Amino acid sequence: MRKFVTSFVVVLIVVVHSTSLALAHHGWSWTTGGNISLTGIIKSAQLGNPHGVLKIDADGDVWTAEVGQPWRNERAGLKPDDFAVGVEVRIVGEPSSDINDKVVKAERIYIGTKEYVLYPGRD
């Protein structure tokens, strides 16, 4: 019985810790609340849930840009091919509250002269 209780406590700690990390990351609480504009070249793209992730080379600094879930990207008019390696993009969105993280959550994406609004009403 004692081994069961110890195992249960360890599993519970792992689950609570994992859940708190996931909740802390998603949403907007980890961002500054203000927008930046980041222009660069897509180096890689991983699209899917819970959101897509782009690696962007912005003047030699590699940033991570969180883009929308597949349904959000589609609603904005984006297609997976729009995120091809080598494409220049401008991301407008909220950066991590720790600017050294070089992570931004995209609200709007510009490819060429076309604007794609992921989060209507957010500025």
Biopython code that builds the backbone (N, CA, C, O; Angstrom):
import numpy as np
from Bio.PDB.StructureBuilder import StructureBuilder

atoms = [
    (1, "MET", "N", (0.820, -1.196, 0.000)),
    (1, "MET", "CA", (0.000, 0.000, 0.000)),
    (1, "MET", "C", (0.864, 1.260, 0.000)),
    (1, "MET", "O", (0.555, 2.235, -0.686)),
    (2, "ARG", "N", (1.939, 1.230, 0.768)),
    (2, "ARG", "CA", (2.811, 2.399, 0.842)),
    (2, "ARG", "C", (3.420, 2.707, -0.533)),
    (2, "ARG", "O", (3.529, 3.872, -0.916)),
    (3, "LYS", "N", (3.817, 1.665, -1.273)),
    (3, "LYS", "CA", (4.386, 1.848, -2.614)),
    (3, "LYS", "C", (3.352, 2.472, -3.550)),
    (3, "LYS", "O", (3.694, 3.319, -4.375)),
    (4, "PHE", "N", (2.084, 2.055, -3.424)),
    (4, "PHE", "CA", (1.011, 2.617, -4.242)),
    (4, "PHE", "C", (0.840, 4.104, -3.960)),
    (4, "PHE", "O", (0.736, 4.907, -4.888)),
    (5, "VAL", "N", (0.809, 4.471, -2.686)),
    (5, "VAL", "CA", (0.629, 5.881, -2.302)),
    (5, "VAL", "C", (1.795, 6.718, -2.810)),
    (5, "VAL", "O", (1.579, 7.814, -3.328)),
    (6, "THR", "N", (3.013, 6.233, -2.676)),
    (6, "THR", "CA", (4.188, 6.956, -3.168)),
    (6, "THR", "C", (4.103, 7.126, -4.684)),
    (6, "THR", "O", (4.354, 8.217, -5.195)),
    (7, "SER", "N", (3.758, 6.083, -5.392)),
    (7, "SER", "CA", (3.633, 6.170, -6.857)),
    (7, "SER", "C", (2.544, 7.148, -7.249)),
    (7, "SER", "O", (2.707, 7.933, -8.183)),
    (8, "PHE", "N", (1.422, 7.098, -6.526)),
    (8, "PHE", "CA", (0.313, 8.005, -6.808)),
    (8, "PHE", "C", (0.738, 9.462, -6.622)),
    (8, "PHE", "O", (0.414, 10.310, -7.454)),
    (9, "VAL", "N", (1.445, 9.755, -5.559)),
    (9, "VAL", "CA", (1.907, 11.121, -5.277)),
    (9, "VAL", "C", (2.868, 11.599, -6.368)),
    (9, "VAL", "O", (2.770, 12.741, -6.818)),
    (10, "VAL", "N", (3.779, 10.752, -6.790)),
    (10, "VAL", "CA", (4.730, 11.124, -7.844)),
    (10, "VAL", "C", (3.981, 11.421, -9.139)),
    (10, "VAL", "O", (4.254, 12.428, -9.792)),
    (11, "VAL", "N", (3.045, 10.564, -9.515)),
    (11, "VAL", "CA", (2.258, 10.790, -10.735)),
    (11, "VAL", "C", (1.468, 12.084, -10.613)),
    (11, "VAL", "O", (1.413, 12.863, -11.564)),
    (12, "LEU", "N", (0.867, 12.321, -9.479)),
    (12, "LEU", "CA", (0.095, 13.543, -9.262)),
    (12, "LEU", "C", (0.966, 14.787, -9.410)),
    (12, "LEU", "O", (0.544, 15.761, -10.033)),
    (13, "ILE", "N", (2.151, 14.771, -8.859)),
    (13, "ILE", "CA", (3.076, 15.912, -8.979)),
    (13, "ILE", "C", (3.438, 16.152, -10.439)),
    (13, "ILE", "O", (3.446, 17.296, -10.893)),
    (14, "VAL", "N", (3.732, 15.107, -11.166)),
    (14, "VAL", "CA", (4.084, 15.249, -12.590)),
    (14, "VAL", "C", (2.918, 15.824, -13.378)),
    (14, "VAL", "O", (3.118, 16.720, -14.198)),
    (15, "VAL", "N", (1.717, 15.338, -13.154)),
    (15, "VAL", "CA", (0.536, 15.826, -13.877)),
    (15, "VAL", "C", (0.276, 17.291, -13.560)),
    (15, "VAL", "O", (0.043, 18.084, -14.472)),
    (16, "VAL", "N", (0.312, 17.660, -12.301)),
    (16, "VAL", "CA", (0.060, 19.055, -11.910)),
    (16, "VAL", "C", (1.120, 19.968, -12.506)),
    (16, "VAL", "O", (0.788, 21.034, -13.025)),
    (17, "HIS", "N", (2.372, 19.579, -12.446)),
    (17, "HIS", "CA", (3.452, 20.396, -12.999)),
    (17, "HIS", "C", (3.299, 20.557, -14.510)),
    (17, "HIS", "O", (3.427, 21.669, -15.024)),
    (18, "SER", "N", (3.029, 19.478, -15.223)),
    (18, "SER", "CA", (2.865, 19.529, -16.679)),
    (18, "SER", "C", (1.690, 20.406, -17.065)),
    (18, "SER", "O", (1.786, 21.190, -18.009)),
    (19, "THR", "N", (0.591, 20.286, -16.353)),
    (19, "THR", "CA", (-0.597, 21.086, -16.637)),
    (19, "THR", "C", (-0.329, 22.559, -16.397)),
    (19, "THR", "O", (-0.742, 23.398, -17.197)),
    (20, "SER", "N", (0.351, 22.888, -15.319)),
    (20, "SER", "CA", (0.624, 24.300, -15.036)),
    (20, "SER", "C", (1.540, 24.906, -16.086)),
    (20, "SER", "O", (1.374, 26.072, -16.443)),
    (21, "LEU", "N", (2.508, 24.136, -16.593)),
    (21, "LEU", "CA", (3.369, 24.649, -17.663)),
    (21, "LEU", "C", (2.573, 24.913, -18.925)),
    (21, "LEU", "O", (2.761, 25.946, -19.568)),
    (22, "ALA", "N", (1.692, 24.005, -19.290)),
    (22, "ALA", "CA", (0.883, 24.179, -20.496)),
    (22, "ALA", "C", (-0.035, 25.386, -20.362)),
    (22, "ALA", "O", (-0.161, 26.173, -21.300)),
    (23, "LEU", "N", (-0.674, 25.540, -19.214)),
    (23, "LEU", "CA", (-1.571, 26.678, -19.027)),
    (23, "LEU", "C", (-0.814, 27.994, -18.999)),
    (23, "LEU", "O", (-1.319, 29.006, -19.485)),
    (24, "ALA", "N", (0.367, 27.997, -18.447)),
    (24, "ALA", "CA", (1.157, 29.225, -18.393)),
    (24, "ALA", "C", (1.589, 29.659, -19.780)),
    (24, "ALA", "O", (1.708, 30.855, -20.045)),
    (25, "HIS", "N", (1.828, 28.704, -20.671)),
    (25, "HIS", "CA", (2.313, 29.030, -22.000)),
    (25, "HIS", "C", (1.201, 29.506, -22.924)),
    (25, "HIS", "O", (1.389, 30.469, -23.668)),
    (26, "HIS", "N", (0.055, 28.851, -22.889)),
    (26, "HIS", "CA", (-1.005, 29.188, -23.834)),
    (26, "HIS", "C", (-1.746, 30.428, -23.371)),
    (26, "HIS", "O", (-1.663, 30.814, -22.205)),
    (27, "GLY", "N", (-2.459, 31.038, -24.277)),
    (27, "GLY", "CA", (-3.113, 32.286, -23.964)),
    (27, "GLY", "C", (-2.135, 33.438, -24.210)),
    (27, "GLY", "O", (-1.221, 33.328, -25.027)),
    (28, "TRP", "N", (-2.340, 34.528, -23.498)),
    (28, "TRP", "CA", (-1.548, 35.728, -23.706)),
    (28, "TRP", "C", (-0.789, 36.154, -22.459)),
    (28, "TRP", "O", (-0.059, 37.145, -22.498)),
    (29, "SER", "N", (-0.940, 35.442, -21.368)),
    (29, "SER", "CA", (-0.359, 35.883, -20.102)),
    (29, "SER", "C", (1.160, 35.955, -20.119)),
    (29, "SER", "O", (1.746, 36.661, -19.299)),
    (30, "TRP", "N", (1.807, 35.247, -21.027)),
    (30, "TRP", "CA", (3.269, 35.230, -21.086)),
    (30, "TRP", "C", (3.823, 36.363, -21.954)),
    (30, "TRP", "O", (5.040, 36.525, -22.051)),
    (31, "THR", "N", (2.944, 37.148, -22.584)),
    (31, "THR", "CA", (3.392, 38.224, -23.472)),
    (31, "THR", "C", (3.431, 39.563, -22.740)),
    (31, "THR", "O", (2.992, 39.680, -21.596)),
    (32, "THR", "N", (3.973, 40.576, -23.437)),
    (32, "THR", "CA", (4.124, 41.900, -22.830)),
    (32, "THR", "C", (2.832, 42.698, -22.796)),
    (32, "THR", "O", (2.684, 43.606, -21.978)),
    (33, "GLY", "N", (1.895, 42.367, -23.678)),
    (33, "GLY", "CA", (0.674, 43.160, -23.788)),
    (33, "GLY", "C", (0.785, 44.247, -24.837)),
    (33, "GLY", "O", (-0.219, 44.873, -25.178)),
    (34, "GLY", "N", (1.983, 44.490, -25.360)),
    (34, "GLY", "CA", (2.189, 45.476, -26.418)),
    (34, "GLY", "C", (2.721, 44.787, -27.667)),
    (34, "GLY", "O", (3.319, 43.714, -27.585)),
    (35, "ASN", "N", (2.505, 45.398, -28.807)),
    (35, "ASN", "CA", (2.910, 44.785, -30.072)),
    (35, "ASN", "C", (4.285, 45.232, -30.548)),
    (35, "ASN", "O", (4.753, 46.331, -30.251)),
    (36, "ILE", "N", (4.912, 44.329, -31.302)),
    (36, "ILE", "CA", (6.121, 44.647, -32.056)),
    (36, "ILE", "C", (5.861, 44.237, -33.505)),
    (36, "ILE", "O", (4.926, 43.496, -33.807)),
    (37, "SER", "N", (6.709, 44.736, -34.377)),
    (37, "SER", "CA", (6.693, 44.325, -35.776)),
    (37, "SER", "C", (8.034, 43.662, -36.053)),
    (37, "SER", "O", (9.091, 44.240, -35.800)),
    (38, "LEU", "N", (7.979, 42.446, -36.572)),
    (38, "LEU", "CA", (9.174, 41.658, -36.825)),
    (38, "LEU", "C", (9.165, 41.214, -38.281)),
    (38, "LEU", "O", (8.228, 40.551, -38.725)),
    (39, "THR", "N", (10.205, 41.578, -39.025)),
    (39, "THR", "CA", (10.311, 41.191, -40.429)),
    (39, "THR", "C", (11.512, 40.285, -40.608)),
    (39, "THR", "O", (12.599, 40.561, -40.100)),
    (40, "GLY", "N", (11.303, 39.198, -41.340)),
    (40, "GLY", "CA", (12.399, 38.276, -41.580)),
    (40, "GLY", "C", (12.024, 37.199, -42.577)),
    (40, "GLY", "O", (10.960, 37.233, -43.194)),
    (41, "ILE", "N", (12.923, 36.248, -42.716)),
    (41, "ILE", "CA", (12.776, 35.154, -43.673)),
    (41, "ILE", "C", (12.434, 33.876, -42.906)),
    (41, "ILE", "O", (13.073, 33.554, -41.904)),
    (42, "ILE", "N", (11.424, 33.155, -43.385)),
    (42, "ILE", "CA", (11.040, 31.890, -42.751)),
    (42, "ILE", "C", (12.147, 30.868, -42.969)),
    (42, "ILE", "O", (12.540, 30.586, -44.101)),
    (43, "LYS", "N", (12.640, 30.322, -41.866)),
    (43, "LYS", "CA", (13.666, 29.271, -41.899)),
    (43, "LYS", "C", (13.045, 27.885, -41.740)),
    (43, "LYS", "O", (13.568, 26.906, -42.272)),
    (44, "SER", "N", (11.927, 27.797, -41.007)),
    (44, "SER", "CA", (11.206, 26.534, -40.860)),
    (44, "SER", "C", (9.788, 26.835, -40.409)),
    (44, "SER", "O", (9.502, 27.892, -39.846)),
    (45, "ALA", "N", (8.908, 25.876, -40.671)),
    (45, "ALA", "CA", (7.512, 26.009, -40.265)),
    (45, "ALA", "C", (6.996, 24.656, -39.805)),
    (45, "ALA", "O", (7.156, 23.647, -40.491)),
    (46, "GLN", "N", (6.375, 24.652, -38.634)),
    (46, "GLN", "CA", (5.692, 23.471, -38.115)),
    (46, "GLN", "C", (4.264, 23.906, -37.833)),
    (46, "GLN", "O", (4.001, 24.638, -36.879)),
    (47, "LEU", "N", (3.355, 23.453, -38.663)),
    (47, "LEU", "CA", (1.962, 23.864, -38.534)),
    (47, "LEU", "C", (1.152, 22.756, -37.883)),
    (47, "LEU", "O", (1.424, 21.573, -38.085)),
    (48, "GLY", "N", (0.176, 23.138, -37.117)),
    (48, "GLY", "CA", (-0.670, 22.155, -36.447)),
    (48, "GLY", "C", (-1.178, 22.703, -35.138)),
    (48, "GLY", "O", (-1.130, 23.907, -34.886)),
    (49, "ASN", "N", (-1.665, 21.801, -34.309)),
    (49, "ASN", "CA", (-2.213, 22.182, -33.010)),
    (49, "ASN", "C", (-1.176, 21.975, -31.926)),
    (49, "ASN", "O", (-0.354, 21.072, -32.084)),
    (50, "PRO", "N", (-1.141, 22.715, -30.861)),
    (50, "PRO", "CA", (-2.132, 23.721, -30.512)),
    (50, "PRO", "C", (-1.976, 25.024, -31.286)),
    (50, "PRO", "O", (-2.888, 25.851, -31.280)),
    (51, "HIS", "N", (-0.829, 25.227, -31.959)),
    (51, "HIS", "CA", (-0.634, 26.382, -32.841)),
    (51, "HIS", "C", (0.574, 26.083, -33.717)),
    (51, "HIS", "O", (1.387, 25.214, -33.402)),
    (52, "GLY", "N", (0.677, 26.814, -34.817)),
    (52, "GLY", "CA", (1.848, 26.669, -35.675)),
    (52, "GLY", "C", (3.024, 27.446, -35.113)),
    (52, "GLY", "O", (2.859, 28.388, -34.338)),
    (53, "VAL", "N", (4.222, 27.028, -35.523)),
    (53, "VAL", "CA", (5.444, 27.688, -35.075)),
    (53, "VAL", "C", (6.342, 27.937, -36.276)),
    (53, "VAL", "O", (6.657, 27.016, -37.029)),
    (54, "LEU", "N", (6.749, 29.183, -36.449)),
    (54, "LEU", "CA", (7.706, 29.556, -37.493)),
    (54, "LEU", "C", (9.018, 29.932, -36.842)),
    (54, "LEU", "O", (9.032, 30.549, -35.778)),
    (55, "LYS", "N", (10.113, 29.568, -37.468)),
    (55, "LYS", "CA", (11.428, 30.092, -37.103)),
    (55, "LYS", "C", (11.742, 31.129, -38.166)),
    (55, "LYS", "O", (11.705, 30.838, -39.362)),
    (56, "ILE", "N", (12.053, 32.345, -37.723)),
    (56, "ILE", "CA", (12.254, 33.470, -38.634)),
    (56, "ILE", "C", (13.616, 34.094, -38.376)),
    (56, "ILE", "O", (13.968, 34.416, -37.241)),
    (57, "ASP", "N", (14.378, 34.257, -39.458)),
    (57, "ASP", "CA", (15.669, 34.941, -39.375)),
    (57, "ASP", "C", (15.418, 36.421, -39.617)),
    (57, "ASP", "O", (15.092, 36.832, -40.731)),
    (58, "ALA", "N", (15.570, 37.216, -38.571)),
    (58, "ALA", "CA", (15.376, 38.662, -38.640)),
    (58, "ALA", "C", (16.726, 39.333, -38.421)),
    (58, "ALA", "O", (17.144, 39.551, -37.284)),
    (59, "ASP", "N", (17.392, 39.652, -39.502)),
    (59, "ASP", "CA", (18.706, 40.300, -39.434)),
    (59, "ASP", "C", (19.707, 39.511, -38.596)),
    (59, "ASP", "O", (20.451, 40.081, -37.798)),
    (60, "GLY", "N", (19.715, 38.191, -38.786)),
    (60, "GLY", "CA", (20.678, 37.343, -38.082)),
    (60, "GLY", "C", (20.217, 36.804, -36.747)),
    (60, "GLY", "O", (20.845, 35.895, -36.205)),
    (61, "ASP", "N", (19.128, 37.343, -36.195)),
    (61, "ASP", "CA", (18.541, 36.815, -34.963)),
    (61, "ASP", "C", (17.404, 35.867, -35.347)),
    (61, "ASP", "O", (16.534, 36.226, -36.140)),
    (62, "VAL", "N", (17.414, 34.670, -34.790)),
    (62, "VAL", "CA", (16.339, 33.726, -35.083)),
    (62, "VAL", "C", (15.258, 33.859, -34.020)),
    (62, "VAL", "O", (15.503, 33.671, -32.829)),
    (63, "TRP", "N", (14.063, 34.187, -34.479)),
    (63, "TRP", "CA", (12.896, 34.348, -33.624)),
    (63, "TRP", "C", (11.948, 33.185, -33.847)),
    (63, "TRP", "O", (11.929, 32.580, -34.918)),
    (64, "THR", "N", (11.164, 32.880, -32.831)),
    (64, "THR", "CA", (10.069, 31.922, -32.944)),
    (64, "THR", "C", (8.781, 32.721, -32.969)),
    (64, "THR", "O", (8.526, 33.541, -32.087)),
    (65, "ALA", "N", (7.968, 32.470, -33.994)),
    (65, "ALA", "CA", (6.670, 33.144, -34.099)),
    (65, "ALA", "C", (5.575, 32.098, -33.980)),
    (65, "ALA", "O", (5.499, 31.167, -34.782)),
    (66, "GLU", "N", (4.731, 32.260, -32.975)),
    (66, "GLU", "CA", (3.562, 31.405, -32.857)),
    (66, "GLU", "C", (2.483, 31.968, -33.769)),
    (66, "GLU", "O", (2.071, 33.121, -33.638)),
    (67, "VAL", "N", (2.035, 31.130, -34.695)),
    (67, "VAL", "CA", (0.938, 31.518, -35.582)),
    (67, "VAL", "C", (-0.297, 30.748, -35.138)),
    (67, "VAL", "O", (-0.258, 30.033, -34.136)),
    (68, "GLY", "N", (-1.371, 30.887, -35.862)),
    (68, "GLY", "CA", (-2.624, 30.301, -35.416)),
    (68, "GLY", "C", (-2.717, 28.791, -35.547)),
    (68, "GLY", "O", (-1.869, 28.132, -36.149)),
    (69, "GLN", "N", (-3.786, 28.271, -34.954)),
    (69, "GLN", "CA", (-4.146, 26.890, -35.161)),
    (69, "GLN", "C", (-4.551, 26.750, -36.628)),
    (69, "GLN", "O", (-4.823, 27.759, -37.278)),
    (70, "PRO", "N", (-4.600, 25.533, -37.169)),
    (70, "PRO", "CA", (-4.963, 25.382, -38.582)),
    (70, "PRO", "C", (-6.267, 26.094, -38.961)),
    (70, "PRO", "O", (-6.335, 26.729, -40.013)),
    (71, "TRP", "N", (-7.296, 25.998, -38.120)),
    (71, "TRP", "CA", (-8.567, 26.651, -38.450)),
    (71, "TRP", "C", (-8.435, 28.169, -38.431)),
    (71, "TRP", "O", (-9.075, 28.851, -39.231)),
    (72, "ARG", "N", (-7.615, 28.709, -37.529)),
    (72, "ARG", "CA", (-7.440, 30.165, -37.450)),
    (72, "ARG", "C", (-6.668, 30.682, -38.663)),
    (72, "ARG", "O", (-7.019, 31.712, -39.238)),
    (73, "ASN", "N", (-5.613, 29.958, -39.048)),
    (73, "ASN", "CA", (-4.847, 30.351, -40.239)),
    (73, "ASN", "C", (-5.744, 30.335, -41.469)),
    (73, "ASN", "O", (-5.719, 31.260, -42.281)),
    (74, "GLU", "N", (-6.542, 29.269, -41.599)),
    (74, "GLU", "CA", (-7.450, 29.151, -42.752)),
    (74, "GLU", "C", (-8.472, 30.274, -42.758)),
    (74, "GLU", "O", (-8.749, 30.861, -43.804)),
    (75, "ARG", "N", (-9.033, 30.575, -41.592)),
    (75, "ARG", "CA", (-10.012, 31.665, -41.502)),
    (75, "ARG", "C", (-9.403, 32.999, -41.927)),
    (75, "ARG", "O", (-10.087, 33.840, -42.510)),
    (76, "ALA", "N", (-8.114, 33.193, -41.635)),
    (76, "ALA", "CA", (-7.423, 34.429, -42.013)),
    (76, "ALA", "C", (-7.072, 34.453, -43.501)),
    (76, "ALA", "O", (-6.695, 35.496, -44.035)),
    (77, "GLY", "N", (-7.197, 33.295, -44.174)),
    (77, "GLY", "CA", (-6.881, 33.230, -45.604)),
    (77, "GLY", "C", (-5.517, 32.627, -45.901)),
    (77, "GLY", "O", (-5.081, 32.613, -47.053)),
    (78, "LEU", "N", (-4.845, 32.134, -44.880)),
    (78, "LEU", "CA", (-3.516, 31.546, -45.066)),
    (78, "LEU", "C", (-3.619, 30.074, -45.441)),
    (78, "LEU", "O", (-4.513, 29.357, -44.992)),
    (79, "LYS", "N", (-2.679, 29.646, -46.275)),
    (79, "LYS", "CA", (-2.558, 28.248, -46.650)),
    (79, "LYS", "C", (-1.188, 27.760, -46.180)),
    (79, "LYS", "O", (-0.267, 28.565, -46.045)),
    (80, "PRO", "N", (-1.036, 26.463, -45.929)),
    (80, "PRO", "CA", (0.268, 25.954, -45.479)),
    (80, "PRO", "C", (1.429, 26.370, -46.386)),
    (80, "PRO", "O", (2.528, 26.632, -45.898)),
    (81, "ASP", "N", (1.195, 26.433, -47.702)),
    (81, "ASP", "CA", (2.260, 26.827, -48.636)),
    (81, "ASP", "C", (2.714, 28.273, -48.443)),
    (81, "ASP", "O", (3.816, 28.635, -48.855)),
    (82, "ASP", "N", (1.873, 29.101, -47.818)),
    (82, "ASP", "CA", (2.264, 30.489, -47.562)),
    (82, "ASP", "C", (3.443, 30.571, -46.593)),
    (82, "ASP", "O", (4.152, 31.577, -46.554)),
    (83, "PHE", "N", (3.648, 29.511, -45.813)),
    (83, "PHE", "CA", (4.716, 29.485, -44.818)),
    (83, "PHE", "C", (5.943, 28.731, -45.320)),
    (83, "PHE", "O", (6.641, 28.087, -44.537)),
    (84, "ALA", "N", (6.204, 28.808, -46.608)),
    (84, "ALA", "CA", (7.343, 28.085, -47.197)),
    (84, "ALA", "C", (8.674, 28.697, -46.743)),
    (84, "ALA", "O", (8.791, 29.905, -46.536)),
    (85, "VAL", "N", (9.658, 27.827, -46.598)),
    (85, "VAL", "CA", (11.013, 28.278, -46.261)),
    (85, "VAL", "C", (11.472, 29.266, -47.340)),
    (85, "VAL", "O", (11.303, 29.026, -48.535)),
    (86, "GLY", "N", (12.059, 30.387, -46.888)),
    (86, "GLY", "CA", (12.564, 31.406, -47.804)),
    (86, "GLY", "C", (11.621, 32.576, -48.029)),
    (86, "GLY", "O", (12.020, 33.591, -48.600)),
    (87, "VAL", "N", (10.364, 32.446, -47.585)),
    (87, "VAL", "CA", (9.384, 33.525, -47.749)),
    (87, "VAL", "C", (9.660, 34.617, -46.722)),
    (87, "VAL", "O", (9.905, 34.336, -45.549)),
    (88, "GLU", "N", (9.615, 35.874, -47.184)),
    (88, "GLU", "CA", (9.745, 36.993, -46.255)),
    (88, "GLU", "C", (8.383, 37.291, -45.648)),
    (88, "GLU", "O", (7.386, 37.401, -46.363)),
    (89, "VAL", "N", (8.344, 37.420, -44.324)),
    (89, "VAL", "CA", (7.108, 37.730, -43.612)),
    (89, "VAL", "C", (7.347, 38.884, -42.655)),
    (89, "VAL", "O", (8.461, 39.133, -42.196)),
    (90, "ARG", "N", (6.255, 39.575, -42.378)),
    (90, "ARG", "CA", (6.270, 40.557, -41.288)),
    (90, "ARG", "C", (5.213, 40.115, -40.309)),
    (90, "ARG", "O", (4.049, 39.936, -40.668)),
    (91, "ILE", "N", (5.623, 39.942, -39.071)),
    (91, "ILE", "CA", (4.732, 39.512, -38.001)),
    (91, "ILE", "C", (4.471, 40.708, -37.095)),
    (91, "ILE", "O", (5.406, 41.370, -36.646)),
    (92, "VAL", "N", (3.215, 40.979, -36.833)),
    (92, "VAL", "CA", (2.844, 41.976, -35.841)),
    (92, "VAL", "C", (2.158, 41.212, -34.725)),
    (92, "VAL", "O", (1.161, 40.522, -34.940)),
    (93, "GLY", "N", (2.710, 41.347, -33.529)),
    (93, "GLY", "CA", (2.145, 40.616, -32.407)),
    (93, "GLY", "C", (2.844, 40.932, -31.105)),
    (93, "GLY", "O", (3.676, 41.836, -31.024)),
    (94, "GLU", "N", (2.491, 40.175, -30.100)),
    (94, "GLU", "CA", (3.005, 40.418, -28.756)),
    (94, "GLU", "C", (4.204, 39.521, -28.464)),
    (94, "GLU", "O", (4.114, 38.299, -28.585)),
    (95, "PRO", "N", (5.332, 40.131, -28.078)),
    (95, "PRO", "CA", (6.505, 39.331, -27.728)),
    (95, "PRO", "C", (6.410, 38.783, -26.308)),
    (95, "PRO", "O", (5.599, 39.230, -25.496)),
    (96, "SER", "N", (7.258, 37.810, -26.040)),
    (96, "SER", "CA", (7.388, 37.268, -24.690)),
    (96, "SER", "C", (7.770, 38.399, -23.737)),
    (96, "SER", "O", (8.477, 39.335, -24.112)),
    (97, "SER", "N", (7.289, 38.294, -22.506)),
    (97, "SER", "CA", (7.663, 39.313, -21.521)),
    (97, "SER", "C", (9.162, 39.296, -21.240)),
    (97, "SER", "O", (9.705, 40.272, -20.724)),
    (98, "ASP", "N", (9.836, 38.195, -21.574)),
    (98, "ASP", "CA", (11.297, 38.141, -21.527)),
    (98, "ASP", "C", (11.798, 38.258, -22.964)),
    (98, "ASP", "O", (11.842, 37.261, -23.685)),
    (99, "ILE", "N", (12.171, 39.449, -23.381)),
    (99, "ILE", "CA", (12.544, 39.716, -24.766)),
    (99, "ILE", "C", (13.712, 38.840, -25.220)),
    (99, "ILE", "O", (13.879, 38.603, -26.417)),
    (100, "ASN", "N", (14.515, 38.360, -24.279)),
    (100, "ASN", "CA", (15.623, 37.465, -24.629)),
    (100, "ASN", "C", (15.144, 36.121, -25.163)),
    (100, "ASN", "O", (15.914, 35.396, -25.793)),
    (101, "ASP", "N", (13.874, 35.780, -24.916)),
    (101, "ASP", "CA", (13.308, 34.531, -25.443)),
    (101, "ASP", "C", (13.184, 34.577, -26.964)),
    (101, "ASP", "O", (13.214, 33.539, -27.625)),
    (102, "LYS", "N", (13.044, 35.786, -27.516)),
    (102, "LYS", "CA", (12.851, 35.968, -28.965)),
    (102, "LYS", "C", (11.669, 35.139, -29.474)),
    (102, "LYS", "O", (11.774, 34.400, -30.452)),
    (103, "VAL", "N", (10.539, 35.291, -28.773)),
    (103, "VAL", "CA", (9.294, 34.619, -29.144)),
    (103, "VAL", "C", (8.219, 35.682, -29.275)),
    (103, "VAL", "O", (8.117, 36.582, -28.441)),
    (104, "VAL", "N", (7.410, 35.571, -30.337)),
    (104, "VAL", "CA", (6.308, 36.504, -30.550)),
    (104, "VAL", "C", (5.064, 35.711, -30.934)),
    (104, "VAL", "O", (5.132, 34.757, -31.708)),
    (105, "LYS", "N", (3.927, 36.125, -30.379)),
    (105, "LYS", "CA", (2.646, 35.524, -30.738)),
    (105, "LYS", "C", (2.007, 36.424, -31.781)),
    (105, "LYS", "O", (1.665, 37.574, -31.508)),
    (106, "ALA", "N", (1.850, 35.876, -32.990)),
    (106, "ALA", "CA", (1.374, 36.668, -34.125)),
    (106, "ALA", "C", (-0.106, 37.011, -33.995)),
    (106, "ALA", "O", (-0.939, 36.151, -33.710)),
    (107, "GLU", "N", (-0.410, 38.288, -34.210)),
    (107, "GLU", "CA", (-1.793, 38.739, -34.321)),
    (107, "GLU", "C", (-2.139, 38.961, -35.788)),
    (107, "GLU", "O", (-3.244, 38.661, -36.239)),
    (108, "ARG", "N", (-1.157, 39.499, -36.521)),
    (108, "ARG", "CA", (-1.309, 39.737, -37.966)),
    (108, "ARG", "C", (-0.030, 39.300, -38.666)),
    (108, "ARG", "O", (1.070, 39.438, -38.132)),
    (109, "ILE", "N", (-0.200, 38.770, -39.871)),
    (109, "ILE", "CA", (0.935, 38.344, -40.681)),
    (109, "ILE", "C", (0.825, 39.037, -42.030)),
    (109, "ILE", "O", (-0.246, 39.095, -42.635)),
    (110, "TYR", "N", (1.957, 39.561, -42.486)),
    (110, "TYR", "CA", (2.016, 40.193, -43.807)),
    (110, "TYR", "C", (2.974, 39.398, -44.674)),
    (110, "TYR", "O", (4.122, 39.154, -44.304)),
    (111, "ILE", "N", (2.480, 39.001, -45.831)),
    (111, "ILE", "CA", (3.309, 38.342, -46.841)),
    (111, "ILE", "C", (3.145, 39.168, -48.107)),
    (111, "ILE", "O", (2.054, 39.257, -48.671)),
    (112, "GLY", "N", (4.246, 39.771, -48.544)),
    (112, "GLY", "CA", (4.135, 40.748, -49.630)),
    (112, "GLY", "C", (3.289, 41.907, -49.130)),
    (112, "GLY", "O", (3.544, 42.450, -48.055)),
    (113, "THR", "N", (2.281, 42.287, -49.912)),
    (113, "THR", "CA", (1.398, 43.385, -49.513)),
    (113, "THR", "C", (0.102, 42.880, -48.886)),
    (113, "THR", "O", (-0.767, 43.677, -48.531)),
    (114, "LYS", "N", (-0.032, 41.578, -48.749)),
    (114, "LYS", "CA", (-1.267, 40.984, -48.226)),
    (114, "LYS", "C", (-1.214, 40.863, -46.701)),
    (114, "LYS", "O", (-0.239, 40.364, -46.140)),
    (115, "GLU", "N", (-2.278, 41.327, -46.043)),
    (115, "GLU", "CA", (-2.404, 41.230, -44.594)),
    (115, "GLU", "C", (-3.332, 40.072, -44.238)),
    (115, "GLU", "O", (-4.406, 39.924, -44.821)),
    (116, "TYR", "N", (-2.906, 39.248, -43.272)),
    (116, "TYR", "CA", (-3.695, 38.136, -42.765)),
    (116, "TYR", "C", (-3.924, 38.391, -41.277)),
    (116, "TYR", "O", (-2.972, 38.440, -40.498)),
    (117, "VAL", "N", (-5.165, 38.551, -40.891)),
    (117, "VAL", "CA", (-5.499, 38.881, -39.509)),
    (117, "VAL", "C", (-5.896, 37.605, -38.775)),
    (117, "VAL", "O", (-6.945, 37.021, -39.050)),
    (118, "LEU", "N", (-5.046, 37.178, -37.838)),
    (118, "LEU", "CA", (-5.326, 35.980, -37.064)),
    (118, "LEU", "C", (-6.278, 36.253, -35.906)),
    (118, "LEU", "O", (-7.130, 35.421, -35.592)),
    (119, "TYR", "N", (-6.140, 37.399, -35.280)),
    (119, "TYR", "CA", (-6.947, 37.749, -34.119)),
    (119, "TYR", "C", (-7.632, 39.099, -34.372)),
    (119, "TYR", "O", (-7.118, 40.140, -33.963)),
    (120, "PRO", "N", (-8.780, 39.081, -35.039)),
    (120, "PRO", "CA", (-9.486, 40.338, -35.290)),
    (120, "PRO", "C", (-9.799, 41.051, -33.960)),
    (120, "PRO", "O", (-10.207, 40.423, -32.983)),
    (121, "GLY", "N", (-9.602, 42.353, -33.954)),
    (121, "GLY", "CA", (-9.918, 43.135, -32.760)),
    (121, "GLY", "C", (-8.780, 43.279, -31.773)),
    (121, "GLY", "O", (-8.892, 44.049, -30.819)),
    (122, "ARG", "N", (-7.686, 42.558, -31.974)),
    (122, "ARG", "CA", (-6.525, 42.704, -31.076)),
    (122, "ARG", "C", (-5.557, 43.691, -31.708)),
    (122, "ARG", "O", (-5.342, 43.674, -32.920)),
    (123, "ASP", "N", (-4.987, 44.533, -30.898)),
    (123, "ASP", "CA", (-3.928, 45.458, -31.354)),
    (123, "ASP", "C", (-2.835, 45.471, -30.362)),
    (123, "ASP", "O", (-1.844, 46.179, -30.544)),
]
sb = StructureBuilder()
sb.init_structure("model")
sb.init_model(0)
sb.init_chain("A")
sb.init_seg("    ")
for serial, (resi, resn, name, xyz) in enumerate(atoms, 1):
    if name == "N":
        sb.init_residue(resn, " ", resi, " ")
    sb.init_atom(name, np.array(xyz, "f"), 0.0, 1.0, " ", f" {name:<3s}", serial, name[0])
structure = sb.get_structure()
